């Protein structure tokens, strides 16, 4: 039973880590898009 719990917890931890990476990537992409959009607006 303990082994099963450890496997489930490890899976949950890796899913959480993956979700964190995805959130960071999405936020970074949003910031880059915002900065890029502002750059284009100031140039024209």
VOBA-1610 file (N, C-alpha, C; in pm, whole numbers, padded with zeros to 5 digits, always signed):
BEGIN
Unk+00083-00120+00000Unk+00000+00000+00000Unk+00087+00126+00000Unk+00191+00124+00081Unk+00282+00239+00091Unk+00352+00263-00043Unk+00388+00155-00111Unk+00455+00165-00241Unk+00364+00232-00343Unk+00238+00193-00341Unk+00138+00251-00431Unk+00123+00402-00404Unk+00119+00438-00276Unk+00108+00579-00235Unk+00229+00658-00285Unk+00348+00598-00270Unk+00471+00665-00314Unk+00471+00688-00464Unk+00424+00589-00539Unk+00416+00603-00685Unk+00316+00712-00723Unk+00200+00712-00657Unk+00097+00813-00684Unk+00148+00952-00651Unk+00219+00964-00537Unk+00274+01093-00495Unk+00380+01142-00592Unk+00465+01050-00640Unk+00569+01086-00737Unk+00506+01133-00868Unk+00399+01066-00910Unk+00328+01105-01032Unk+00267+01243-01015Unk+00205+01265-00901Unk+00144+01395-00872Unk+00249+01505-00869Unk+00364+01476-00810Unk+00472+01574-00801Unk+00525+01608-00941Unk+00538+01508-01028Unk+00588+01534-01163Unk+00485+01610-01246Unk+00357+01580-01226Unk+00251+01652-01295Unk+00250+01798-01249Unk+00268+01819-01120Unk+00273+01954-01065Unk+00393+02031-01120Unk+00507+01964-01130Unk+00627+02026-01185Unk+00605+02064-01332Unk+00543+01973-01406Unk+00513+01999-01548Unk+00417+02117-01562Unk+00315+02121-01477Unk+00219+02232-01478Unk+00289+02364-01448Unk+00382+02363-01353Unk+00458+02483-01318Unk+00539+02531-01438Unk+00605+02439-01506Unk+00684+02472-01624Unk+00596+02532-01733Unk+00478+02472-01754Unk+00384+02521-01856Unk+00338+02663-01821Unk+00303+02686-01695Unk+00258+02820-01650Unk+00368+02922-01671Unk+00491+02888-01634Unk+00604+02980-01652Unk+00624+03011-01800Unk+00614+02909-01885Unk+00631+02928-02030Unk+00522+03019-02086Unk+00398+02998-02043Unk+00285+03079-02091Unk+00301+03224-02046Unk+00339+03245-01921Unk+00360+03381-01869Unk+00474+03449-01944Unk+00582+03376-01965Unk+00697+03431-02038Unk+00657+03469-02181Unk+00581+03383-02247Unk+00535+03412-02382Unk+00445+03536-02384Unk+00360+03548-02285Unk+00272+03665-02273Unk+00351+03793-02254Unk+00453+03788-02169Unk+00537+03906-02144Unk+00612+03944-02271Unk+00668+03845-02340Unk+00741+03870-02465Unk+00649+03934-02569Unk+00528+03881-02580Unk+00429+03935-02675Unk+00395+04079-02641Unk+00374+04105-02513Unk+00343+04241-02467Unk+00455+04338-02500Unk+00578+04300-02465Unk+00694+04386-02490Unk+00713+04407-02639Unk+00697+04301-02717Unk+00711+04309-02862Unk+00604+04401-02922Unk+00483+04390-02874Unk+00373+04475-02919Unk+00399+04621-02889Unk+00452+04648-02773Unk+00485+04786-02735Unk+00597+04841-02821Unk+00695+04757-02854Unk+00807+04799-02938Unk+00758+04840-03076Unk+00670+04760-03132Unk+00616+04789-03266Unk+00534+04918-03266Unk+00460+04941-03159Unk+00377+05062-03149Unk+00462+05188-03138Unk+00573+05181-03063Unk+00657+05299-03046Unk+00738+05329-03172Unk+00769+05228-03253Unk+00845+05249-03375Unk+00763+05324-03481Unk+00633+05292-03491Unk+00550+05351-03598Unk+00497+05482-03560
//
